[in-house]
């Protein structure tokens, strides 16, 4: 079975990390991107990234509109 790139978070692209953060109302900052990269294991599926973010919301800064 082929692996679909769209099912995984590309941790080397800021735009994909920002999308994950934005989806959860988090600031798209360098600190949040670093925290997200530190949290995600290699080859993380998008659904798993969502679960990890929700379980670790205290590690991220909220976006200004969410304050």
N, CA, C and O atoms as a Tripos MOL2 file, in Angstrom:
@<TRIPOS>MOLECULE
protein
  268   267    67     0     0
PROTEIN
NO_CHARGES

@<TRIPOS>ATOM
      1 N           0.8360   -1.1750    0.0000 N.3       1 UNK1
      2 CA          0.0000    0.0000    0.0000 C.3       1 UNK1
      3 C           0.8850    1.2430    0.0000 C.2       1 UNK1
      4 O           1.8290    1.3400    0.7840 O.2       1 UNK1
      5 N           0.5860    2.1640   -0.8560 N.am      2 UNK2
      6 CA          1.3720    3.3900   -0.9870 C.3       2 UNK2
      7 C           1.0690    4.3570    0.1580 C.2       2 UNK2
      8 O          -0.0500    4.4180    0.6670 O.2       2 UNK2
      9 N           2.0880    5.1000    0.5410 N.am      3 UNK3
     10 CA          1.9420    6.1210    1.5790 C.3       3 UNK3
     11 C           1.5500    7.4240    0.9110 C.2       3 UNK3
     12 O           2.2000    7.8570   -0.0410 O.2       3 UNK3
     13 N           0.4900    8.0540    1.4020 N.am      4 UNK4
     14 CA          0.0550    9.3420    0.8740 C.3       4 UNK4
     15 C           0.7130   10.4530    1.6920 C.2       4 UNK4
     16 O           0.5910   10.4900    2.9170 O.2       4 UNK4
     17 N           1.4010   11.3440    1.0140 N.am      5 UNK5
     18 CA          2.0360   12.4700    1.7030 C.3       5 UNK5
     19 C           1.0230   13.3110    2.4620 C.2       5 UNK5
     20 O           1.3360   13.8590    3.5190 O.2       5 UNK5
     21 N          -0.1790   13.4150    1.9340 N.am      6 UNK6
     22 CA         -1.1970   14.2620    2.5510 C.3       6 UNK6
     23 C          -1.6660   13.7380    3.9100 C.2       6 UNK6
     24 O          -2.3030   14.4720    4.6660 O.2       6 UNK6
     25 N          -1.3610   12.4990    4.2230 N.am      7 UNK7
     26 CA         -1.7620   11.9170    5.5060 C.3       7 UNK7
     27 C          -0.7670   12.2210    6.6220 C.2       7 UNK7
     28 O          -1.0400   11.9520    7.7920 O.2       7 UNK7
     29 N           0.3800   12.7800    6.2620 N.am      8 UNK8
     30 CA          1.4510   13.0060    7.2330 C.3       8 UNK8
     31 C           1.7990   14.4850    7.3410 C.2       8 UNK8
     32 O           1.6070   15.2480    6.3940 O.2       8 UNK8
     33 N           2.3110   14.8810    8.4970 N.am      9 UNK9
     34 CA          2.7650   16.2530    8.7110 C.3       9 UNK9
     35 C           4.2090   16.3430    8.2280 C.2       9 UNK9
     36 O           5.0780   15.6170    8.7130 O.2       9 UNK9
     37 N           4.4610   17.2340    7.2730 N.am     10 UNK10
     38 CA          5.8210   17.4680    6.8000 C.3      10 UNK10
     39 C           6.4520   18.4760    7.7630 C.2      10 UNK10
     40 O           6.1880   19.6760    7.6830 O.2      10 UNK10
     41 N           7.2770   17.9790    8.6620 N.am     11 UNK11
     42 CA          7.8380   18.8140    9.7210 C.3      11 UNK11
     43 C           8.9020   19.7790    9.2340 C.2      11 UNK11
     44 O           9.3360   20.6510    9.9870 O.2      11 UNK11
     45 N           9.3290   19.6390    7.9920 N.am     12 UNK12
     46 CA         10.3490   20.5540    7.4660 C.3      12 UNK12
     47 C           9.7200   21.7770    6.7810 C.2      12 UNK12
     48 O          10.4390   22.6750    6.3450 O.2      12 UNK12
     49 N           8.4060   21.8150    6.6850 N.am     13 UNK13
     50 CA          7.7370   22.9440    6.0400 C.3      13 UNK13
     51 C           6.9580   23.7680    7.0620 C.2      13 UNK13
     52 O           6.0260   23.2750    7.6970 O.2      13 UNK13
     53 N           7.3540   25.0180    7.2070 N.am     14 UNK14
     54 CA          6.6780   25.9120    8.1500 C.3      14 UNK14
     55 C           5.1880   26.0180    7.8630 C.2      14 UNK14
     56 O           4.3810   26.1060    8.7870 O.2      14 UNK14
     57 N           4.8190   26.0090    6.5840 N.am     15 UNK15
     58 CA          3.3990   26.1580    6.2460 C.3      15 UNK15
     59 C           2.5690   25.0030    6.7970 C.2      15 UNK15
     60 O           1.4350   25.2180    7.2270 O.2      15 UNK15
     61 N           3.0970   23.8010    6.7940 N.am     16 UNK16
     62 CA          2.3500   22.6680    7.3460 C.3      16 UNK16
     63 C           2.2760   22.7450    8.8610 C.2      16 UNK16
     64 O           1.2360   22.4440    9.4480 O.2      16 UNK16
     65 N           3.3610   23.1420    9.4940 N.am     17 UNK17
     66 CA          3.3400   23.3020   10.9410 C.3      17 UNK17
     67 C           2.3740   24.4170   11.3330 C.2      17 UNK17
     68 O           1.6220   24.2830   12.2990 O.2      17 UNK17
     69 N           2.3990   25.5220   10.5770 N.am     18 UNK18
     70 CA          1.4820   26.6280   10.8480 C.3      18 UNK18
     71 C           0.0290   26.1840   10.6960 C.2      18 UNK18
     72 O          -0.8280   26.5820   11.4840 O.2      18 UNK18
     73 N          -0.2460   25.3710    9.6970 N.am     19 UNK19
     74 CA         -1.6070   24.8730    9.4900 C.3      19 UNK19
     75 C          -2.0770   24.0730   10.7100 C.2      19 UNK19
     76 O          -3.2010   24.2490   11.1800 O.2      19 UNK19
     77 N          -1.2150   23.2000   11.2130 N.am     20 UNK20
     78 CA         -1.5660   22.4160   12.4040 C.3      20 UNK20
     79 C          -1.8450   23.3260   13.5990 C.2      20 UNK20
     80 O          -2.7940   23.0990   14.3500 O.2      20 UNK20
     81 N          -1.0250   24.3430   13.7710 N.am     21 UNK21
     82 CA         -1.2090   25.2710   14.8810 C.3      21 UNK21
     83 C          -2.4890   26.0900   14.7130 C.2      21 UNK21
     84 O          -3.2690   26.2380   15.6530 O.2      21 UNK21
     85 N          -2.6940   26.6160   13.5120 N.am     22 UNK22
     86 CA         -3.8540   27.4650   13.2200 C.3      22 UNK22
     87 C          -5.1600   26.6970   13.4390 C.2      22 UNK22
     88 O          -6.1370   27.2580   13.9360 O.2      22 UNK22
     89 N          -5.1760   25.4160   13.0690 N.am     23 UNK23
     90 CA         -6.3650   24.5790   13.2270 C.3      23 UNK23
     91 C          -6.8500   24.5400   14.6720 C.2      23 UNK23
     92 O          -8.0390   24.3540   14.9320 O.2      23 UNK23
     93 N          -5.9240   24.7170   15.6080 N.am     24 UNK24
     94 CA         -6.2530   24.6220   17.0310 C.3      24 UNK24
     95 C          -6.2170   25.9850   17.7300 C.2      24 UNK24
     96 O          -6.1840   26.0580   18.9580 O.2      24 UNK24
     97 N          -6.2240   27.0500   16.9450 N.am     25 UNK25
     98 CA         -6.2660   28.3990   17.5170 C.3      25 UNK25
     99 C          -4.9750   28.8070   18.2080 C.2      25 UNK25
    100 O          -4.9930   29.6070   19.1420 O.2      25 UNK25
    101 N          -3.8620   28.2620   17.7540 N.am     26 UNK26
    102 CA         -2.5730   28.5580   18.3720 C.3      26 UNK26
    103 C          -1.7750   29.5290   17.5100 C.2      26 UNK26
    104 O          -1.9330   29.5710   16.2900 O.2      26 UNK26
    105 N          -0.9260   30.2990   18.1550 N.am     27 UNK27
    106 CA         -0.0900   31.2670   17.4480 C.3      27 UNK27
    107 C           0.8660   30.5380   16.5060 C.2      27 UNK27
    108 O           1.4170   29.4900   16.8420 O.2      27 UNK27
    109 N           1.0460   31.1110   15.3370 N.am     28 UNK28
    110 CA          1.9440   30.5360   14.3330 C.3      28 UNK28
    111 C           3.3270   31.1630   14.4950 C.2      28 UNK28
    112 O           3.8340   31.8190   13.5850 O.2      28 UNK28
    113 N           3.9190   30.9550   15.6490 N.am     29 UNK29
    114 CA          5.2000   31.5640   15.9840 C.3      29 UNK29
    115 C           6.3260   30.5370   15.8890 C.2      29 UNK29
    116 O           6.0880   29.3300   15.8500 O.2      29 UNK29
    117 N           7.5400   31.0410   15.8530 N.am     30 UNK30
    118 CA          8.7140   30.1650   15.8100 C.3      30 UNK30
    119 C           8.7680   29.2700   17.0520 C.2      30 UNK30
    120 O           9.1140   28.0930   16.9590 O.2      30 UNK30
    121 N           8.4240   29.8350   18.2130 N.am     31 UNK31
    122 CA          8.4340   29.0410   19.4450 C.3      31 UNK31
    123 C           7.4100   27.9120   19.3810 C.2      31 UNK31
    124 O           7.6990   26.7910   19.7990 O.2      31 UNK31
    125 N           6.2180   28.1990   18.8630 N.am     32 UNK32
    126 CA          5.1990   27.1550   18.7560 C.3      32 UNK32
    127 C           5.5800   26.1010   17.7200 C.2      32 UNK32
    128 O           5.3380   24.9120   17.9280 O.2      32 UNK32
    129 N           6.1730   26.5290   16.6090 N.am     33 UNK33
    130 CA          6.6160   25.5500   15.6110 C.3      33 UNK33
    131 C           7.6820   24.6310   16.2010 C.2      33 UNK33
    132 O           7.6650   23.4250   15.9550 O.2      33 UNK33
    133 N           8.6040   25.1890   16.9730 N.am     34 UNK34
    134 CA          9.6480   24.3780   17.6130 C.3      34 UNK34
    135 C           9.0260   23.4070   18.6100 C.2      34 UNK34
    136 O           9.3920   22.2330   18.6420 O.2      34 UNK34
    137 N           8.0870   23.8900   19.4230 N.am     35 UNK35
    138 CA          7.4200   23.0170   20.3960 C.3      35 UNK35
    139 C           6.6850   21.8880   19.6820 C.2      35 UNK35
    140 O           6.6950   20.7480   20.1470 O.2      35 UNK35
    141 N           6.0490   22.2000   18.5590 N.am     36 UNK36
    142 CA          5.3340   21.1850   17.8000 C.3      36 UNK36
    143 C           6.3020   20.1520   17.2220 C.2      36 UNK36
    144 O           6.0490   18.9500   17.3030 O.2      36 UNK36
    145 N           7.3970   20.6120   16.6470 N.am     37 UNK37
    146 CA          8.3900   19.6860   16.0870 C.3      37 UNK37
    147 C           8.9820   18.7890   17.1760 C.2      37 UNK37
    148 O           9.2350   17.6070   16.9400 O.2      37 UNK37
    149 N           9.2020   19.3530   18.3690 N.am     38 UNK38
    150 CA          9.7350   18.5640   19.4850 C.3      38 UNK38
    151 C           8.7320   17.5060   19.9470 C.2      38 UNK38
    152 O           9.1180   16.4420   20.4320 O.2      38 UNK38
    153 N           7.4580   17.8060   19.7920 N.am     39 UNK39
    154 CA          6.3890   16.9220   20.2470 C.3      39 UNK39
    155 C           6.1150   15.7770   19.2750 C.2      39 UNK39
    156 O           5.7510   14.6800   19.6970 O.2      39 UNK39
    157 N           6.2850   16.0240   17.9930 N.am     40 UNK40
    158 CA          5.9090   15.0470   16.9710 C.3      40 UNK40
    159 C           7.0290   14.0640   16.6640 C.2      40 UNK40
    160 O           8.1550   14.4770   16.3900 O.2      40 UNK40
    161 N           6.7370   12.7790   16.7070 N.am     41 UNK41
    162 CA          7.7280   11.8070   16.2550 C.3      41 UNK41
    163 C           7.8200   11.8290   14.7320 C.2      41 UNK41
    164 O           6.9330   12.3690   14.0720 O.2      41 UNK41
    165 N           8.8720   11.2540   14.1690 N.am     42 UNK42
    166 CA          8.9870   11.1940   12.7040 C.3      42 UNK42
    167 C           7.7860   10.4630   12.0930 C.2      42 UNK42
    168 O           7.2100    9.5640   12.7060 O.2      42 UNK42
    169 N           7.4300   10.8670   10.8860 N.am     43 UNK43
    170 CA          6.3270   10.2480   10.1440 C.3      43 UNK43
    171 C           5.0260   10.2300   10.9360 C.2      43 UNK43
    172 O           4.3810    9.1920   11.0780 O.2      43 UNK43
    173 N           4.6560   11.3940   11.4440 N.am     44 UNK44
    174 CA          3.4220   11.5250   12.2170 C.3      44 UNK44
    175 C           2.2520   11.7850   11.2850 C.2      44 UNK44
    176 O           2.3030   12.6840   10.4460 O.2      44 UNK44
    177 N           1.2070   11.0020   11.4350 N.am     45 UNK45
    178 CA         -0.0240   11.2320   10.6700 C.3      45 UNK45
    179 C          -0.7150   12.4870   11.1970 C.2      45 UNK45
    180 O          -0.5730   12.8430   12.3670 O.2      45 UNK45
    181 N          -1.4470   13.1350   10.3400 N.am     46 UNK46
    182 CA         -2.1330   14.3760   10.7020 C.3      46 UNK46
    183 C          -3.0660   14.1720   11.8960 C.2      46 UNK46
    184 O          -3.1090   15.0080   12.7980 O.2      46 UNK46
    185 N          -3.8070   13.0750   11.9060 N.am     47 UNK47
    186 CA         -4.7370   12.8070   13.0130 C.3      47 UNK47
    187 C          -3.9950   12.6470   14.3350 C.2      47 UNK47
    188 O          -4.4630   13.1130   15.3730 O.2      47 UNK47
    189 N          -2.8510   11.9940   14.2990 N.am     48 UNK48
    190 CA         -2.0530   11.8190   15.5110 C.3      48 UNK48
    191 C          -1.4870   13.1590   15.9700 C.2      48 UNK48
    192 O          -1.4250   13.4210   17.1710 O.2      48 UNK48
    193 N          -1.0810   13.9950   15.0470 N.am     49 UNK49
    194 CA         -0.5880   15.3320   15.4040 C.3      49 UNK49
    195 C          -1.6820   16.1190   16.1070 C.2      49 UNK49
    196 O          -1.4180   16.8000   17.0980 O.2      49 UNK49
    197 N          -2.9130   16.0310   15.6020 N.am     50 UNK50
    198 CA         -4.0360   16.7150   16.2410 C.3      50 UNK50
    199 C          -4.2290   16.2340   17.6760 C.2      50 UNK50
    200 O          -4.4240   17.0430   18.5830 O.2      50 UNK50
    201 N          -4.1740   14.9260   17.8800 N.am     51 UNK51
    202 CA         -4.3360   14.3770   19.2400 C.3      51 UNK51
    203 C          -3.2110   14.8480   20.1630 C.2      51 UNK51
    204 O          -3.4570   15.2060   21.3150 O.2      51 UNK51
    205 N          -1.9770   14.8460   19.6530 N.am     52 UNK52
    206 CA         -0.8450   15.2760   20.4800 C.3      52 UNK52
    207 C          -0.9500   16.7580   20.8400 C.2      52 UNK52
    208 O          -0.6440   17.1480   21.9670 O.2      52 UNK52
    209 N          -1.3760   17.5730   19.8930 N.am     53 UNK53
    210 CA         -1.5350   19.0070   20.1680 C.3      53 UNK53
    211 C          -2.5850   19.2060   21.2540 C.2      53 UNK53
    212 O          -2.3530   19.9330   22.2200 O.2      53 UNK53
    213 N          -3.7360   18.5630   21.0980 N.am     54 UNK54
    214 CA         -4.8120   18.7240   22.0860 C.3      54 UNK54
    215 C          -4.4060   18.2350   23.4710 C.2      54 UNK54
    216 O          -4.8310   18.8020   24.4780 O.2      54 UNK54
    217 N          -3.5960   17.2000   23.5300 N.am     55 UNK55
    218 CA         -3.1460   16.6660   24.8180 C.3      55 UNK55
    219 C          -2.0620   17.5250   25.4590 C.2      55 UNK55
    220 O          -1.7560   17.3590   26.6400 O.2      55 UNK55
    221 N          -1.4750   18.4460   24.6840 N.am     56 UNK56
    222 CA         -0.3580   19.2600   25.1810 C.3      56 UNK56
    223 C          -0.5770   20.7480   24.9390 C.2      56 UNK56
    224 O           0.3840   21.4800   24.7010 O.2      56 UNK56
    225 N          -1.8100   21.2030   24.9950 N.am     57 UNK57
    226 CA         -2.1180   22.6100   24.7080 C.3      57 UNK57
    227 C          -1.3460   23.5770   25.5930 C.2      57 UNK57
    228 O          -1.0510   24.6980   25.1790 O.2      57 UNK57
    229 N          -1.0160   23.1500   26.8110 N.am     58 UNK58
    230 CA         -0.2990   24.0240   27.7390 C.3      58 UNK58
    231 C           1.1190   24.3600   27.2730 C.2      58 UNK58
    232 O           1.7470   25.2660   27.8210 O.2      58 UNK58
    233 N           1.6270   23.6470   26.2780 N.am     59 UNK59
    234 CA          2.9860   23.8990   25.7670 C.3      59 UNK59
    235 C           3.0200   24.9350   24.6520 C.2      59 UNK59
    236 O           4.0920   25.2720   24.1490 O.2      59 UNK59
    237 N           1.8380   25.4460   24.2600 N.am     60 UNK60
    238 CA          1.7430   26.3630   23.1280 C.3      60 UNK60
    239 C           1.1200   27.6900   23.5360 C.2      60 UNK60
    240 O           0.2960   27.7570   24.4490 O.2      60 UNK60
    241 N           1.5350   28.7540   22.8330 N.am     61 UNK61
    242 CA          0.9170   30.0660   23.0250 C.3      61 UNK61
    243 C          -0.2990   30.1510   22.1160 C.2      61 UNK61
    244 O          -0.2460   29.7340   20.9600 O.2      61 UNK61
    245 N          -1.3930   30.6920   22.6380 N.am     62 UNK62
    246 CA         -2.5930   30.8870   21.8360 C.3      62 UNK62
    247 C          -2.3940   32.0510   20.8840 C.2      62 UNK62
    248 O          -1.5680   32.9300   21.1300 O.2      62 UNK62
    249 N          -3.1480   32.0560   19.8030 N.am     63 UNK63
    250 CA         -3.0640   33.1860   18.8690 C.3      63 UNK63
    251 C          -3.6780   34.4180   19.5110 C.2      63 UNK63
    252 O          -4.4790   34.3050   20.4390 O.2      63 UNK63
    253 N          -3.3100   35.5830   19.0240 N.am     64 UNK64
    254 CA         -3.7980   36.8500   19.5870 C.3      64 UNK64
    255 C          -5.3220   36.9090   19.5350 C.2      64 UNK64
    256 O          -5.9440   37.4490   20.4500 O.2      64 UNK64
    257 N          -5.9270   36.3710   18.4990 N.am     65 UNK65
    258 CA         -7.3820   36.3990   18.3900 C.3      65 UNK65
    259 C          -8.0680   35.4540   19.3520 C.2      65 UNK65
    260 O          -9.2730   35.5710   19.5740 O.2      65 UNK65
    261 N          -7.3200   34.5100   19.9370 N.am     66 UNK66
    262 CA         -7.8680   33.5370   20.8770 C.3      66 UNK66
    263 C          -7.6580   33.9290   22.3390 C.2      66 UNK66
    264 O          -8.1430   33.2470   23.2420 O.2      66 UNK66
    265 N          -6.9410   35.0190   22.5700 N.am     67 UNK67
    266 CA         -6.6030   35.4260   23.9470 C.3      67 UNK67
    267 C          -7.7950   35.9280   24.7030 C.2      67 UNK67
    268 O          -7.6730   36.3050   25.8690 O.2      67 UNK67
@<TRIPOS>BOND
     1     1     2 1
     2     2     3 1
     3     3     4 2
     4     3     5 am
     5     5     6 1
     6     6     7 1
     7     7     8 2
     8     7     9 am
     9     9    10 1
    10    10    11 1
    11    11    12 2
    12    11    13 am
    13    13    14 1
    14    14    15 1
    15    15    16 2
    16    15    17 am
    17    17    18 1
    18    18    19 1
    19    19    20 2
    20    19    21 am
    21    21    22 1
    22    22    23 1
    23    23    24 2
    24    23    25 am
    25    25    26 1
    26    26    27 1
    27    27    28 2
    28    27    29 am
    29    29    30 1
    30    30    31 1
    31    31    32 2
    32    31    33 am
    33    33    34 1
    34    34    35 1
    35    35    36 2
    36    35    37 am
    37    37    38 1
    38    38    39 1
    39    39    40 2
    40    39    41 am
    41    41    42 1
    42    42    43 1
    43    43    44 2
    44    43    45 am
    45    45    46 1
    46    46    47 1
    47    47    48 2
    48    47    49 am
    49    49    50 1
    50    50    51 1
    51    51    52 2
    52    51    53 am
    53    53    54 1
    54    54    55 1
    55    55    56 2
    56    55    57 am
    57    57    58 1
    58    58    59 1
    59    59    60 2
    60    59    61 am
    61    61    62 1
    62    62    63 1
    63    63    64 2
    64    63    65 am
    65    65    66 1
    66    66    67 1
    67    67    68 2
    68    67    69 am
    69    69    70 1
    70    70    71 1
    71    71    72 2
    72    71    73 am
    73    73    74 1
    74    74    75 1
    75    75    76 2
    76    75    77 am
    77    77    78 1
    78    78    79 1
    79    79    80 2
    80    79    81 am
    81    81    82 1
    82    82    83 1
    83    83    84 2
    84    83    85 am
    85    85    86 1
    86    86    87 1
    87    87    88 2
    88    87    89 am
    89    89    90 1
    90    90    91 1
    91    91    92 2
    92    91    93 am
    93    93    94 1
    94    94    95 1
    95    95    96 2
    96    95    97 am
    97    97    98 1
    98    98    99 1
    99    99   100 2
   100    99   101 am
   101   101   102 1
   102   102   103 1
   103   103   104 2
   104   103   105 am
   105   105   106 1
   106   106   107 1
   107   107   108 2
   108   107   109 am
   109   109   110 1
   110   110   111 1
   111   111   112 2
   112   111   113 am
   113   113   114 1
   114   114   115 1
   115   115   116 2
   116   115   117 am
   117   117   118 1
   118   118   119 1
   119   119   120 2
   120   119   121 am
   121   121   122 1
   122   122   123 1
   123   123   124 2
   124   123   125 am
   125   125   126 1
   126   126   127 1
   127   127   128 2
   128   127   129 am
   129   129   130 1
   130   130   131 1
   131   131   132 2
   132   131   133 am
   133   133   134 1
   134   134   135 1
   135   135   136 2
   136   135   137 am
   137   137   138 1
   138   138   139 1
   139   139   140 2
   140   139   141 am
   141   141   142 1
   142   142   143 1
   143   143   144 2
   144   143   145 am
   145   145   146 1
   146   146   147 1
   147   147   148 2
   148   147   149 am
   149   149   150 1
   150   150   151 1
   151   151   152 2
   152   151   153 am
   153   153   154 1
   154   154   155 1
   155   155   156 2
   156   155   157 am
   157   157   158 1
   158   158   159 1
   159   159   160 2
   160   159   161 am
   161   161   162 1
   162   162   163 1
   163   163   164 2
   164   163   165 am
   165   165   166 1
   166   166   167 1
   167   167   168 2
   168   167   169 am
   169   169   170 1
   170   170   171 1
   171   171   172 2
   172   171   173 am
   173   173   174 1
   174   174   175 1
   175   175   176 2
   176   175   177 am
   177   177   178 1
   178   178   179 1
   179   179   180 2
   180   179   181 am
   181   181   182 1
   182   182   183 1
   183   183   184 2
   184   183   185 am
   185   185   186 1
   186   186   187 1
   187   187   188 2
   188   187   189 am
   189   189   190 1
   190   190   191 1
   191   191   192 2
   192   191   193 am
   193   193   194 1
   194   194   195 1
   195   195   196 2
   196   195   197 am
   197   197   198 1
   198   198   199 1
   199   199   200 2
   200   199   201 am
   201   201   202 1
   202   202   203 1
   203   203   204 2
   204   203   205 am
   205   205   206 1
   206   206   207 1
   207   207   208 2
   208   207   209 am
   209   209   210 1
   210   210   211 1
   211   211   212 2
   212   211   213 am
   213   213   214 1
   214   214   215 1
   215   215   216 2
   216   215   217 am
   217   217   218 1
   218   218   219 1
   219   219   220 2
   220   219   221 am
   221   221   222 1
   222   222   223 1
   223   223   224 2
   224   223   225 am
   225   225   226 1
   226   226   227 1
   227   227   228 2
   228   227   229 am
   229   229   230 1
   230   230   231 1
   231   231   232 2
   232   231   233 am
   233   233   234 1
   234   234   235 1
   235   235   236 2
   236   235   237 am
   237   237   238 1
   238   238   239 1
   239   239   240 2
   240   239   241 am
   241   241   242 1
   242   242   243 1
   243   243   244 2
   244   243   245 am
   245   245   246 1
   246   246   247 1
   247   247   248 2
   248   247   249 am
   249   249   250 1
   250   250   251 1
   251   251   252 2
   252   251   253 am
   253   253   254 1
   254   254   255 1
   255   255   256 2
   256   255   257 am
   257   257   258 1
   258   258   259 1
   259   259   260 2
   260   259   261 am
   261   261   262 1
   262   262   263 1
   263   263   264 2
   264   263   265 am
   265   265   266 1
   266   266   267 1
   267   267   268 2
@<TRIPOS>SUBSTRUCTURE
     1 UNK1         2 RESIDUE 1 A UNK
     2 UNK2         6 RESIDUE 1 A UNK
     3 UNK3        10 RESIDUE 1 A UNK
     4 UNK4        14 RESIDUE 1 A UNK
     5 UNK5        18 RESIDUE 1 A UNK
     6 UNK6        22 RESIDUE 1 A UNK
     7 UNK7        26 RESIDUE 1 A UNK
     8 UNK8        30 RESIDUE 1 A UNK
     9 UNK9        34 RESIDUE 1 A UNK
    10 UNK10       38 RESIDUE 1 A UNK
    11 UNK11       42 RESIDUE 1 A UNK
    12 UNK12       46 RESIDUE 1 A UNK
    13 UNK13       50 RESIDUE 1 A UNK
    14 UNK14       54 RESIDUE 1 A UNK
    15 UNK15       58 RESIDUE 1 A UNK
    16 UNK16       62 RESIDUE 1 A UNK
    17 UNK17       66 RESIDUE 1 A UNK
    18 UNK18       70 RESIDUE 1 A UNK
    19 UNK19       74 RESIDUE 1 A UNK
    20 UNK20       78 RESIDUE 1 A UNK
    21 UNK21       82 RESIDUE 1 A UNK
    22 UNK22       86 RESIDUE 1 A UNK
    23 UNK23       90 RESIDUE 1 A UNK
    24 UNK24       94 RESIDUE 1 A UNK
    25 UNK25       98 RESIDUE 1 A UNK
    26 UNK26      102 RESIDUE 1 A UNK
    27 UNK27      106 RESIDUE 1 A UNK
    28 UNK28      110 RESIDUE 1 A UNK
    29 UNK29      114 RESIDUE 1 A UNK
    30 UNK30      118 RESIDUE 1 A UNK
    31 UNK31      122 RESIDUE 1 A UNK
    32 UNK32      126 RESIDUE 1 A UNK
    33 UNK33      130 RESIDUE 1 A UNK
    34 UNK34      134 RESIDUE 1 A UNK
    35 UNK35      138 RESIDUE 1 A UNK
    36 UNK36      142 RESIDUE 1 A UNK
    37 UNK37      146 RESIDUE 1 A UNK
    38 UNK38      150 RESIDUE 1 A UNK
    39 UNK39      154 RESIDUE 1 A UNK
    40 UNK40      158 RESIDUE 1 A UNK
    41 UNK41      162 RESIDUE 1 A UNK
    42 UNK42      166 RESIDUE 1 A UNK
    43 UNK43      170 RESIDUE 1 A UNK
    44 UNK44      174 RESIDUE 1 A UNK
    45 UNK45      178 RESIDUE 1 A UNK
    46 UNK46      182 RESIDUE 1 A UNK
    47 UNK47      186 RESIDUE 1 A UNK
    48 UNK48      190 RESIDUE 1 A UNK
    49 UNK49      194 RESIDUE 1 A UNK
    50 UNK50      198 RESIDUE 1 A UNK
    51 UNK51      202 RESIDUE 1 A UNK
    52 UNK52      206 RESIDUE 1 A UNK
    53 UNK53      210 RESIDUE 1 A UNK
    54 UNK54      214 RESIDUE 1 A UNK
    55 UNK55      218 RESIDUE 1 A UNK
    56 UNK56      222 RESIDUE 1 A UNK
    57 UNK57      226 RESIDUE 1 A UNK
    58 UNK58      230 RESIDUE 1 A UNK
    59 UNK59      234 RESIDUE 1 A UNK
    60 UNK60      238 RESIDUE 1 A UNK
    61 UNK61      242 RESIDUE 1 A UNK
    62 UNK62      246 RESIDUE 1 A UNK
    63 UNK63      250 RESIDUE 1 A UNK
    64 UNK64      254 RESIDUE 1 A UNK
    65 UNK65      258 RESIDUE 1 A UNK
    66 UNK66      262 RESIDUE 1 A UNK
    67 UNK67      266 RESIDUE 1 A UNK
